[in-house]
Structures are given as C-alpha cells and as structure tokens.
Amino acid sequence: MNDAQIIETAQQALLITMQISAPILIVGLVVGVLIALVQALTQIQEITLVFVPKIMAIFLSMFILLPWMMNILVVFMESLADRIVAGG
C-alpha cells in the first residue's frame, strides 16, 4: 500500500465512524433538549432527571440501528480485506 491508499483508507474509516455514531448522538441531543425544555417549562431543576431518559433513548436507538451499523462495518471490512489480499 502506498501513502495515498493509506490516507484513503483512514478517511473511509473516519467517515464510517461519523456515519455510525451520528444517529445515536442526534438521538441523545434531541432527548436532552426536550428534557431541558420540559425542565424549563415546569421549573423542575433536578439534574438527575436527564440521565435515565437519555440513556434509555440511546440504548433503544442502538438496539434498533445495530443491524444497519453492522452492515456498514461488514462492507468496510470486506473491502479492506480485499485490498489486503490484492496487495494494495
């Protein structure tokens, strides 16, 4: 592998990392904002109120999106293994 192929593989890996993590991070962000809005409207300023719904939403989104994430990772790993077998 030459330098260009290594850089291309690293770019693909970073893009896949962002692609896989973005939906889960967005779910956490949306749930956090909604709970902050409810706290501001009701004037309940309990800091621990945010954690349980956010964790539950993130785990649920991971459970739902896991097949899609695994498919993306398998396709990337197969292309990477093909490059390694081909010698570059």
ABEGO torsion letter per residue (X at the ends): XBAAAAAAAAAAAAAAAAAAAAAAAAAAAAAAAAAAAAAAAAGBABAAAAAAAAAAAAAAAAAAAAAAAAAAAAAAAAAAAAAAAAGX
